Amino acid sequence: MKRWNWFEVYNLFVSTLVGHLLVIVGYVVLGLIAFATVVVVLENITNSQLGDWLEWIVSFFAHDSVKNTSKVRQATLSVVSRHV
């Protein structure tokens, strides 16, 4: 009796039409879950939270000479108010 190699079983499954359809459906479901997660997160973020996050990101990566928090805060809030 031949023992099945799991790699052969996987290849046989994916090479069939049903296997392809299941893989496509799986990717679509994962994409919808990711999209719904992004939508929920963006709906729950307020402008002040987004400004705080942008300020932290800018101040984290900025050079020491431009880490004046009032200027960073003003710049990030102006960007947020224009785009949100």
URTA-V424630 format. One record per pair of residues at least 12 apart in sequence whose ideal C-beta (glycine too) atoms are under 8 Angstrom apart, sorted by the first residue. I is the first residue (numbers start at 1). GAP is how many residues later the second one is. If there is no record, write none. Layout:
<<I;GAP> <I;GAP>>
This chain:
<<47;30> <47;33> <47;34> <47;37> <50;30> <50;34> <51;22> <51;25> <51;26> <51;29> <54;22> <54;25> <54;26> <55;14> <55;17> <55;18> <55;21> <58;14> <58;17> <58;18> <59;13>>
